[in-house]
Amino acid sequence: MILLDTHVIVWLYDDPQRLIPSTVLKRLDDEPLALSPFVRLELQYLYEVSKILVPAQVIIDDLAPKLELALTDPPSALVCQVATALNWTRDPFDRLICAHAMATGTPLVTKDRTIRRYVPLAWWTNDG
């Protein structure tokens, strides 16, 4: 199973062929995909501050059946415990999403280089 970072969800909704490298899309096609509840929260926040044009639920309702997207629900106490040690970022969403991946041992697909530097299970591709 692979967790999807927030920007990956937005790109999959918006224009995956243009925004996501083919090697990443191939791996996403080959493995089960999961959505962290913290990504859902960040999507809604981005909508509320007008960074994206549609609410979180619209994006999730569109993508979940297409991608066979599993909605995950890790223990919040465990995720928050792991997140407290992630002092390399001040972004609360990055802390929670990365802590989710780390606490559950789940790979996280993200283009964010900082996340990939600090989260061993985070990946992208060299051509993107």
PyMOL commands that set and color helices and strands:
alter all, ss='L'
color gray80, all
select helices_A, chain A and resi 6-14+16-19+22-30+37-48+56-67+76-83+92-104+113-118
alter helices_A, ss='H'
color red, helices_A
select strands_A, chain A and resi 2-4+33-35+70-71+108-109+122-123
alter strands_A, ss='S'
color yellow, strands_A
deselect
rebuild
show_as cartoon
